């Protein structure tokens, strides 16, 4: 069985994530390729797509959200993600068992009848676009045995809700409305979703990868059995630690010495969160610098394919915090990319690059 080095996995991963050379794909095409784009922070998807496309403009993603080509909802791991409308129809039902388990923890429904709860929720949401707290308060009035403090989370996980614009658009920090997905899309969700589709799409953007990798990325469980079923249709490798990695049969494997550009990724980008074993993009010992705890995942800078710094921004000012000294050429490349980033987020203003 072929063993793939960490550098080969890194370069292969960069290509699968569209990070080796900025692709001319549209916003919806990039979102579709990545399956789902982290959207916990509304600006993050814009920055993630900008990192992957030379032609990306904010209007491309904003327009896709407004024309319903791309939608925002609770998906992977119960967190906010963007997906294409076509993918959402099978992706949300595929994720629903995992979301239901999260919704049912700690007796959040307080023993009330789930069918009656769901029927009441659908009736309330038919009244118009409401926020999750508004839906929760109306449900609490009908089901006093449920935990009011938990109901907003239950609504988030139990019902297939989309958040129409302006939610999810650049700079939006206001009210986040909810609408039933089938109402917003004008089509029903897939009645017979398949985790197999999820795995194959994941491998196209994140492979080669292990069963545990896809579990951590998605929040689903029991992936090992599915991978065994798919094994005859997949290529199987090992990494340097002996873990089995699965891949699509015709997916390219890159040269470990291929060049890699400097890349600025936003907080929570799935390029950093997409595996259980993140050594293909995070060097040993650096993980706490990116994920210090408290559900924090800092924006990152890739140098030679690996995370080498975190960054922050305020207007046209970009501050970079490297993990260790950078070579002069790398430092210059990081500054050039930081200036380009500043020009994207604050056009017309003078870029300012600072080193922490």
ZIJO-V71054 format. One record per pair of residues at least 6 apart in sequence whose C-alpha atoms are under 7 Angstrom apart, sorted by the first residue. I is the first residue (numbers start at 1). J is the second residue. Records with the same first field share a line. If there is no record, write none. Layout:
I=J, J
This chain:
1=237, 238
2=237, 238
3=237, 238, 239, 240
4=237, 238, 239, 240
5=239, 240
6=280
7=256
8=254, 255, 256
9=280
10=280, 281, 305
11=254, 255, 256, 258, 305
12=253, 254
13=206, 207
14=20
16=204, 205, 206
17=205, 206, 271
18=52
19=52
20=260, 261
22=52, 53, 54
23=52, 53, 54
24=53, 54, 55
25=53
27=49, 60, 61
28=64, 69, 70, 84
31=37, 83, 84
32=83, 84
33=205
34=205
35=83, 201
36=81, 82, 83
37=45, 81, 82, 83
38=45, 80, 81, 82, 268, 269, 270
39=45, 80, 81, 82
40=79, 80, 81
42=168, 169, 170, 171, 172
43=169, 170, 171
44=266, 267
46=58
47=265, 266
48=265, 266, 269
49=56
50=56
51=263, 264, 265
62=169
64=70
65=71, 165
66=165
68=85
69=84, 85
70=82, 83, 84, 85
71=82, 83, 84, 85, 162
72=80, 81, 82, 83, 162, 163, 168
73=80, 81, 82, 161, 162, 163
74=80, 81, 156, 157
75=81, 92, 95
76=217, 218, 219
77=218, 219
78=99, 157
89=189, 190
90=189, 190, 193
93=190, 193
94=193, 194, 195
95=220
98=219, 220
99=157, 158
100=157, 158
103=154, 157, 158
108=146, 147, 150, 151
109=146, 147
110=145, 146, 147
112=143, 145, 146
121=139
124=135
125=179
129=177, 178, 179
130=177, 178
131=176, 177, 178
132=152, 155, 156, 178
133=152
136=151, 152, 155
140=146, 148
160=180, 181
161=178, 179, 180, 181
162=178, 179, 180, 181
163=176, 177, 178, 179
164=177, 178
166=172
167=176
182=188, 189
203=209, 247, 248
204=248
206=274
207=246, 247
208=245, 246, 247
209=245, 246, 247
210=244, 245, 246
211=223, 224, 227
212=276
213=275, 276, 277
214=275
215=221, 223
216=275, 276
217=273, 274, 275
234=246, 247, 248, 249
235=246, 247, 248, 249
236=244, 245, 246, 247
237=244, 245, 246
238=244, 245
260=304, 305
261=303, 304
262=302, 303, 304, 333, 334, 337
263=301, 302
264=300, 301, 302
265=299, 300, 301
266=299, 300
267=297, 298, 299
268=297, 298
272=281
281=305, 306, 307
282=306, 307
283=306
290=297, 298, 310
291=297, 298
298=310
299=310, 311, 312
300=307, 309, 310, 311
301=307, 308, 309, 310, 311
302=308
308=322, 323
309=320, 321, 322, 323
310=320, 321, 322
311=318, 319, 320, 321
312=318, 319, 320
313=319
315=346
316=342, 343, 345, 346, 349, 350, 351, 352
317=342, 351, 352, 353
318=338, 342, 352, 353, 354
319=353, 354, 355, 356
320=354, 355, 356
321=355, 356
335=353
338=353
339=351, 353
342=351
343=351
